[in-house]
Amino acid sequence: MKNLFGQSKLPAIILTLGTVLVLWFIPVPEGLNLQAWRLFAIFMGTVVGFMLQPVELGTVAFVAMVFAALTGALSFPQVLSAFSGSTVWLIVSAFILARAFIITGLGRRIAYITMRAFGDSSLKLVYSLALSDLIIGPAIPSNSARAGGLVFPIVQSLAEAFDSYPGKSARKIGAYLVVCVFHLDLVVSAMFLTAMVGNPIAVGIAKKVLDVDITWIGWFVAAVVPGTVALLAIPYVLYKVYPPEIKETPEAKVIAAKALTDMGPMSRSEKYLLFVFVFLLALWATASITKIEVTLIAFMGLAILLLTRVLSWNDVISEKRAWDTLVWVGSVITMSDYLNKTGFIPWFSRLLENQMVGVGMLTAVVLSFVIYLYSHYFFASMSAHVTAMYAALITLGAAAGAPAFISVFVVAIASNICGCLTHFGTGPAPVYFGAGYVDQKTWWKIGFGVSLMHIVIWLGVGGVWWKILGYW
């Protein structure tokens, strides 16, 4: 398999193993015990392995957990606990639910319905595609599946319908559609706990490191205002600075209407899925009242889909990404948990506190957001980035006295929108960039400009909104 070193795996293997060995034989820092330091060495080796990918993510994580058990960094029961946490099973459930949207065609139908209703100009067309992404976002935790699998084929078909192809005609409308839809999907990922695989990971780490509980509805309420502003502002600003040549698009409504006609009336499976989707949203939104676990709610939805035959058991066991995620995400969350329990995270937090003397909490929060955001230039996976840096950076704000919720949430938001920077930083990026409508220099320039908008919107508008909510 290819990795950051091209065809050769050897440099990646050497760096991954070398990271573990170098840290393993460094004398244990004062204030730490041997178990905590060795677990940290294994954890850092796992992070490097995730970044360089000498083998698959699941293989890296599995080998790391076996090594941790053999060396006593973790006991075997502690290793097995990696696969029993509610956070990782929520992610598994969400992947399987996403499969239902793809199999039934409900995701495509929602996109075409919104396009038929609002798509009579290039700007409105982007808003309609963003709305469809927003509607299905809570049910699909993979922005690759959502933006790449469901929405991208529609974007490409629309561009070609207006005779906009890579090359001279790209700026007719194709380039504008590509950059807007790509960037807006990252905003949707940031607005829902279940819209990106890294979000539940962040929530799990936040609970274990700073004892902060973030519910599904709590995440949405905190994100809805700055997220909505971002969804409205980004297409408008890009419309001004990177405008499409075609401004009016009445043909889009015709295309959508024809596609819906070809799809025919809603199937039985689509109706059942729509019911289950609304049912899940209602229960997730009221979980703090009903006291039903968020993961149990997801299980209830999957049970209904299985009983109504919207999904077969073969569909469940065929969703490879879900079971791959179970292994590597479960391993990461467990290692983070025991880094805290063995004393490494408290020790590291004290080091940060000593460094943060005299630094205001607002400065610390902004720094944690900005550092996380721009460090993504060095990552090709948002999930790997969460694994590598989230635990450390949420302690930055907390060490300076910022409220714990703000400390963890701003970095969680950064872990979604950081994918805007490059053409390789998140799953959909190579898909949209690879369409050929935008050259690399322009892609990076737009990405940096959008990142500045995110800073203003999430820390400015978001900061005011969180003050109103009483989080400051």
N, C-alpha and C positions, 0 to 999 in steps of 0.2 A: 504493500500500500504506500501511497505517497504521503510525505509529511513535509515539515518545513525545510527539510534538506533534500527534497526531490525524491529520487528513487531510492537513495541509500538510507537505510535505517540505522547503520552503525553509529554515526555521530549522535543521533538522538538517544540510542541505547546507552552510550558511554556517558552522556551528560546526565541522563536520568539516574543511572546507577551511581555515578560519581557524586551527585548531590547527596544521596543517602549516605554514602561511605564517608565523605568529607565531614558532614555534620555528625555522623555516628562516632567518629574518633576524636572530635574536638572535645576538650575537657568540659564537663557540665558547668554552665554558668552558675555563679553564686546565687542561691535562692531557689534553685530548681532541683528536683530529684531526677535520678537516672531514667526512670520510666517516662516522665514527661518529655525529657530531652530526646530520647530515642523515638518516641511517638512523633515528635516534631520533625525529626529527620525523615521518618517514613512519610509523613504528611507532605513535606516539601518535595520529596522525590516523586510523590504522586502528582503534585501540582506541576512539576516540570514535565512529567510524563504526559499529563493532560495537554500541556502546551505544545510539546514536540511530537507527541503521538508516535512513538516507535512501534507500538501495537495499538489495538483498539482501546478506547476508554475503559470499557468493561474489563478487559484483560489487565490493564494497568491497575485498576482498583482492586480486582480480585487477588492479584499477586501481592499487592501491598497489604491486604488484610491477612492473607496467609502468612506473610513474613512477620507481621505484627504479632500474630498468635504464636508463631514458632519462637520468637525472640522474647516473649513476655511483655512486649509493649502494650498488648491487650490480651485479656484472657479469651479463650475460645467462646464462652457464652457472650462476652461483649462483642466479639466479631459477628456472631449470629444475630445479635440485636440490630445490626445494620439493616436487616431485611424485614423488620417488624414495626418500624416507625410509621405513624399515621401520615407524616409529610410525604414520604416516598410513595406510599400507596395512593395518596391523592394525585400525585403526578401520573402514576400508572393508570389510574381510572380516567384521568383527563385525556391521555393519549388514546385510550380505547373509545372514549366518547367522540373524540375528533375523527376517528375512523368511521363512526356512524354517519357523521356529516358528509364525509367524502363518498361513502358507499351509496347512501340514499340520494345524493345530489342536492340535499337541502341547502348546503352552503352556496352552491352556484345559483340556486333559485333565488335566495335572498339577495345576492349581488345583482342579479338581473332585475329583480323587482325594484330595488332602490334606484338602479340606473334608469329604468323606464320612467320612474316618477320624477327624477330630478336632473337627468343628464342632458339638458339642452344647451349647455355651454361647457367649454373645457374646464372652467373653474368648478361649476356645479357637478360636472362629471367626476372630478376628483373627489369632491365632497360626498357624492353618492357611493363611490367605491369605499371611501373611508367609513361611511355609515354602515355599509354591509360588513366591513371588517370589524367594526365596533360591536355589531349585533352578535356575530359569531365568536368574537374574541374570548368571552368567558368560558367557552366550551372547548377551545382548541389551544393547548399550552405550547404548541410548536409554531413559532412564527414562520418557520420554513414551510410547514404544511399549509398554514393559513395564507401567507403572502405568496409563497412560491407555488404551492399546489392548487389552491383554489382561485386566487385573485389574478395571479400573473397571466394565465392563459387568456383571461378576459381582457386584461390590459393590452396584451400583444394583438389580440384579434381586433380590438378597437383601433389601435394605431394603424394597423394594416388596412382597415376599412376606410380610413381617411388618407390612404396612399402615403403613409408615413413609415419609412423603412430606415434601417441603419444607414448612415451616410448623409448624402446631401438633403434628403427629405426628413431627417430625424427631428429637426426643430419644428416641423409642422405641428405635431402634437405628441408624437411618441416619446421624445426625450422628457417633456414636461410630465406626462403621465407616469413614466418610469420613476423619476426622482421623487415625485410627490407621494405616490402610493408606497414606495419603499420606506420613506421617512415617516409617513403616517402610521404604518404598521408598527413601528417601534413605539410610538406614542400609545397605541392601543395595547401593546404588550405591557406598558407601564401602568395602565389604568385598572387592570384586574389581577388579582392574586393568581388566578388560574389561566392567564393569557400568555405566560412565558415560563418555561420549565425552571428557570433560575429563581423565580419569585418564591415558590414554596421552599426552595433551598435556603434562600435568604431569611425567610421567616423562621425556619428551623434553627438556623445559626443564631439569629437574634434572640430567640428564646433561650438557647443554651448558654450564650455568652453574656447577654445583658438582662436576661429574664424579662424580655418584652414580648407580650402577646399581641399579634396582629391578626385580627379576624378578617374574613372575606369582605364583609361589609365595611369594616374599619379601613381596610386598604382602599376600597372603592371611594368612600367618602373623602378620604384624604387626597385622592388623586383626581377626582372628577372635575374640579374647577380648573386647576392648572392644565390638566389633560385636555379638557374641552377648548381652552384658550389655544393650546398648541395645535390641536386639530384644525381650528379655524385660521390661525395665524400663518402657519407654515405654507399651505397652498397659496394663500393670498400674497405673501412676501415673494415666494418663488414666481408667482404669476407676474410680479412687477420686475424682478431682477433676472428671471430666466423664462421669459414669456413664450408661450406657444404661438406659432403663426396663425393657427386656426383658433378663433375665439368662440364661434358659435358651432354647436354640434347637434343639430336636430336629428341627424342620422343615428346618433347613439340610441335614442329612444326606439327607433325603428328596429335596430339590431337587437336590442333587449327584448322587444315585443316578439320578434321572430324566434329568438332563442327560447322564450317562455312557451310559445306555441309549440315549438318542436319538442319541448320537454313534456308537454301535456299537463293534465291536472295533477295536483299533488297525489302522490301514491299513499297507500296505507302506511307504509314505513315512514314516510316523511311526516305524516300527521302524528304518528306515535312519537317520533323523535322530537317534533316541535313541542308536543305536550310535555315530554320528559324534560326538555331544555327549560321551559318556563317553570316547571315544577322545581327543578334544581335551583334556578336563580332565586325563586321565592324562598326556598328553604335556606339557601346560603345567606340571603339577605337578613333572615330572621333567626339565624343560628344562636345569636346571643340571647334571644327570648326563649326559643324552644329547647335550648341546651343540647341539641343534637350535634354530634361531632361533624365537622365539615367533610371529613373523609367518609364517614358513614352515610352522609347524604349522597355523595358520589356513588357509593356502593349501591344505594337504593335505586338510583337512576339506571345503573348498569343492569341490575337485577330485572327491572321492568323491561329494558331493551332486549334482554335475553329471553324473557318469558313471552314477549310479544313477537319474537323472532325478527326484530329489526336487526339484531346482531346474532350470529351463531357463535357457538363456543369456538369453532375454528377461527372465526374473525378475531376473537380475543387472544387465542394463543399464537395467531399469525402476526400480531402487532409487535414486531421485533423491537421497535424503538422503546416500547413500554418496558419490556423485560430487561433490555440493555440499561435503561435508565434506573431501574430498580437496583441493579448491582452497583453502578458507579455513584449514583446520588446517595444511596443508602450508606455506602462506604465513607463518602465525604462527610456526611452529617454526623456519623458515628465518631469519626476521628476528631471532628470539631468539638463534639460533646466531651470526649475524654481528654482532649487538650485542655478543656476548661476544668474538668473534674480532677485531673492530675496536677493542676496548678500552673500550667504554662500560660494560659490566657490571663489569669490574674497577675502573674509575674510580668507579662508583657504590658499589661494595662498600667501597672505601677511605673514601668519605664517611660511610657508615654506621658503619664501624669507629671513626672519630673521634667520632661522636655517641654510640656505645655504650660509651665508656670509663666504667668504674665500674658498668655494668649487668651483673648476673649472667646466666649463660647460661639459667637456668631462667626468669627474668623475661622474657628476650628471646623464648624459645620460646612462653611463654604469651601475650605481647603479639602475636606474629605470628599465633597462632591466633585470638585475640579480635578483632584488627583486621580480619583477613580475614573472619571470620564476620559481624561486624556492618556491615561496609562493603557487604554484599550487599543492604542496604535500598535501595541506589542502583542495583541491577542487575536486569535482567529475564531474564538468561541466565547460567547457571552457567559455560558455556563462555567467554562473553565476559569474565566475571570472572577466569577463569584467565588468559586472554590479557592482561588489564589489570594484574593485581597479583601473580600468582604469582611471577614471576622476582624482583621486588623484595623480597617478604616472606620468601622462603626465605633471602635473604642476611642478614636481620635476626638470626636465631638464629645463623647461622654466624659473623657478625661479632663476636658476643659470646662465641664459643668453644664453642658447642653442637656436638655431633657432626653431621656433614653429613647422615646419614640421618634423624635426628630433625628437623633443620631443614626438610628437604624434605617429610617424610612428614606431619607435623602440619598443615602448610598444605594438603597434598593432601587430607587428611581434611576439613579445614574447607571445601574447595572443593566437597565433596559435601553436607555437612549444612547448609551455609548457606542452602539452598533452603527450610528450614523456616520462615523468618521471615514471609514475606508470601504473598499470594494471586496474585502474579505472578512470583515469583523463579525459577521453573523450569517446564519444560514441562507437567508434570501438574497444577501448582497451579491454573491457570485451569479445568482440567477438573473437578477435585474441588470447588473452591470454587464453580464455576459450576453444580454440581448443585443448589445452593440449600439445603442442609441446615444450613449454618453461616453466620452473618452475619460481616461483615468484622471488626468489633471483636473478636468471640470468636476468629476465626481468627488474628488478630494476637496476642492475649493467649496463646492456646495455643502459637503459634509461638515467642513469646519464652520461655515456660516450658520448652518442649522444648529450646530453645537452651541454657538454663542446665543442663539435664540432660546435654546433649552435652558441655559444658565439663567437668563433673564426671566423666563416664564416660570420655571420650577422653583428657583430661589426667591424671585421677586413676587410674582402673583401667588405662587405656592406658599411662600413665607407669610404673606398677609392672610391667606385662607386658613393656614394652620394656626395663626394667632386668633382668628375669629373662632375656630373650633376649640381653642383653649389648650393647644398642645405646647405652646411656648410658656 
